[in-house]
C-alpha cells in the first residue's frame, strides 16, 4: 500500500471508529485509533471499562474488527495495543 493509499484508508478507519465509539461509551468504555501498518493491520487502544473487561478481546474482534472490515476491505485485522 502506498503512503497515499494508507492515508486514505486511515481516514476511513478513523471515521468508522467514530461511529463505533458511542456504543462502547454507553458501557463506560472507549476505543482510540493508534496506527495502521502498510499491511492493513489497525492498532487500537481500548480505554475505560474496555481496557480491563474480561470480554475486551471478544468486543475487539467480533465488534470493532468486524464493523471496520465490513466497510473497509483493505483492513486485514484490528489489534489491541496497551
C-alpha positions as CSV (number, residue, x, y, z in Angstrom):
1,X,0.0,0.0,0.0
2,X,1.4,3.4,-1.0
3,X,1.6,6.2,1.5
4,X,-1.3,8.0,-0.2
5,X,-3.4,4.8,-0.1
6,X,-2.6,4.3,3.5
7,X,-3.6,7.9,4.3
8,X,-7.0,7.4,2.6
9,X,-7.6,4.1,4.4
10,X,-6.6,5.6,7.8
11,X,-9.2,8.4,7.4
12,X,-11.8,5.8,6.6
13,X,-10.8,3.8,9.7
14,X,-10.9,6.8,11.9
15,X,-14.4,7.6,10.7
16,X,-15.5,4.0,11.3
17,X,-14.1,4.1,14.8
18,X,-16.0,7.4,15.5
19,X,-19.2,5.6,14.6
20,X,-18.4,2.6,16.9
21,X,-17.3,4.7,19.9
22,X,-20.8,5.7,21.2
23,X,-21.7,2.0,21.7
24,X,-18.6,1.4,23.7
25,X,-19.1,4.6,25.7
26,X,-22.6,3.5,26.7
27,X,-20.9,0.8,28.7
28,X,-18.1,3.0,30.1
29,X,-15.5,2.0,27.6
30,X,-13.9,3.6,24.5
31,X,-11.5,2.9,21.7
32,X,-8.7,5.1,20.3
33,X,-7.0,4.7,16.9
34,X,-3.2,4.4,17.3
35,X,-1.7,3.4,14.0
36,X,-2.0,1.2,10.9
37,X,0.6,-0.9,9.2
38,X,1.2,-0.9,5.4
39,X,-0.2,-4.5,5.5
40,X,-3.6,-3.2,6.7
41,X,-3.3,-4.1,10.4
42,X,-5.1,-1.4,12.5
43,X,-3.8,-0.8,16.0
44,X,-6.2,0.5,18.7
45,X,-6.1,1.2,22.4
46,X,-9.1,0.1,24.4
47,X,-9.9,2.5,27.2
48,X,-12.2,2.8,30.3
49,X,-14.1,-0.4,31.1
50,X,-13.0,-1.9,27.8
51,X,-9.4,-1.8,28.9
52,X,-10.0,-4.1,31.8
53,X,-13.1,-6.0,30.8
54,X,-12.7,-9.8,30.5
55,X,-14.7,-9.6,27.3
56,X,-12.5,-7.0,25.7
57,X,-11.0,-9.3,23.1
58,X,-14.4,-10.5,22.0
59,X,-15.6,-6.9,21.7
60,X,-12.4,-6.1,19.7
61,X,-12.7,-9.0,17.3
62,X,-16.4,-9.5,16.9
63,X,-17.5,-5.9,17.3
64,X,-14.8,-3.4,16.3
65,X,-12.8,-5.5,13.8
66,X,-15.9,-6.9,12.1
67,X,-17.5,-3.5,11.8
68,X,-14.4,-1.9,10.3
69,X,-13.6,-4.8,7.9
70,X,-17.2,-4.7,6.5
71,X,-16.8,-1.2,5.2
72,X,-13.0,-1.1,4.6
73,X,-11.9,-4.3,2.9
74,X,-8.2,-3.1,2.9
75,X,-8.1,-3.7,6.7
76,X,-6.8,-7.2,7.4
77,X,-7.2,-7.2,11.2
78,X,-7.6,-4.9,14.2
79,X,-5.2,-5.5,17.1
80,X,-5.1,-4.1,20.6
81,X,-2.1,-2.2,21.9
82,X,-1.5,-1.4,25.6
